[in-house]
Amino acid sequence: MNSASILRVDSEIGRLQKVIVHSPDEGILRVSPKKSSELLFDDIVYLPAMQAEHKIFTDILRLLIGPDNVLETQQLLQESLEQNETAREKLIRTLIDYEELPQSFCDNLSKKNNLDLADILITGYDPIDGQVLFDPIPNFLFTRDICVTINQHLLITKAAKQARSRENFLTRFIMYHHPLFSNATEHSKLIDLNLIENFPPSKKGEPVSMEGGDVMILNKDYVLIGISERTNTHAFHSVKNYLFKHHVISNVVLFNIPSDRSFMHIDTIITQVDTLQFVGYKPIIEGGLSSFVEVHRIQGDIQYYDTLKEFLLSEISSDITFIWAGLGETPEQEREQWTDGCNLLAVSPGVAITYDRNPVTAQGLEQAGYQIMHASEFFTLNVDKIKNLQKTIITIPSGELSRARGGPHCMSCPVQRWPI
């Protein structure tokens, strides 16, 4: 399949066809209590359990969309390294320079086969030499942040935090060199926020910073972008201007989010699960809580709303209903928003994956007509039942995954969905 056809996402709920994931890697073992804050990880996790939980997540995806359509970052990186020897060497030199390591390290890495090199570049550790080269990149688990498909364009994001820089280097390498994506550059389908000439700092020196968890594709005409602790206003306007100039989309919506660790991205407070249903955190979506909405239109005018709920009902559909995390009651809503009760990945309209640790939110989903099915039950279904699932929320074990502060929506980067 060529890149012109692989890049297509015009909603958050269209039937998923291809998705990028990253299985928790051995680098996470080097996240210590002293380093966790610097590396943007909230806790010290037990890696074997985390890997087992993530495997359940990806096994569900493989059954729902096919094993070849669940793309692992490490395999993508390995396959990208095989494409172009010159680019491979340039990547090694760039990372060695960025990390301020001796040039002799380049020679050692250049001798590695592509399988081992991909592992070292991700984990930061060379098990053969017993050498730690780089810090781990534990947040690579959250592939939603590395890039976003908007209609038939791929937006390569640019993280605000230095701890995520290597994720960005590796993502850019994959998107420019892997056969699935590389032709996108030739067809001007790549929007790379790291190209300073195209996305320079503001006149006040503010750099572009944006993560994919702050970008949602409501439909082919509307993209929602959150202004948060990870995505700034300058990035919003830079992306908006590019999207309008190249006629990628007609409306770019600014949603201001309180700058708080609890609400680091849009998808921590709202995700869509069906054509007319969203799961959300009531104090922000309905109550405002220091948030507001600006709808910027390609014609140049701007429409303002006090809340996201008001915007969605006014411009997307007046028939939208909301399922509130924790049934919209304190303290359940605060507890279950914190443990990603609002963070669901829709695999098709009305079929979504979420964590199993938010029982009050699950009650709300049941009241809205969904059946709640644990992963263990899902794995007993035959092929026909899996194919014909409707109005179903699949819950996955999350004792360790949830401690990393990101849910199924965060752990997935769709690059292809069926149109609604």
Salt bridges, closest charged atoms under 4 A:
GLU12 OE1 - ARG144 NH1 3.44
GLU12 OE1 - HIS409 NE2 2.88
ASP25 OD2 - HIS22 NE2 2.74
GLU38 OE2 - LYS35 NZ 3.24
ASP42 OD1 - ARG261 NH2 2.77
ASP42 OD2 - ARG405 NE 3.57
ASP43 OD2 - ARG403 NE 2.97
ASP59 OD2 - LYS55 NZ 2.75
ASP59 OD1 - ARG62 NH1 3.53
GLU72 OE2 - ARG62 NH2 3.66
GLU79 OE1 - HIS178 NE2 2.65
GLU89 OE2 - ARG88 NH1 3.17
ASP126 OD2 - LYS112 NZ 2.83
ASP129 OD2 - LYS112 NZ 3.94
ASP135 OD2 - LYS35 NZ 3.25
ASP145 OD2 - ARG164 NH1 2.78
ASP145 OD1 - HIS265 ND1 3.73
GLU167 OE2 - ARG164 NE 2.98
ASP192 OD2 - ARG172 NE 3.90
GLU211 OE1 - ARG164 NH1 3.10
GLU211 OE1 - ARG230 NH1 3.04
GLU211 OE1 - HIS265 NE2 2.75
ASP221 OD2 - LYS220 NZ 3.41
GLU229 OE2 - ARG230 NE 3.63
GLU229 OE2 - ARG261 NH1 3.94
ASP267 OD2 - HIS409 ND1 2.82
ASP274 OD2 - LYS391 NZ 3.61
GLU286 OE1 - LYS282 NZ 3.73
GLU286 OE2 - LYS309 NZ 2.59
GLU294 OE1 - HIS296 NE2 2.92
ASP301 OD2 - ARG297 NE 3.62
GLU315 OE2 - ARG297 NH2 2.63
ASP356 OD2 - HIS374 NE2 3.41
GLU400 OE2 - ARG403 NH1 2.81
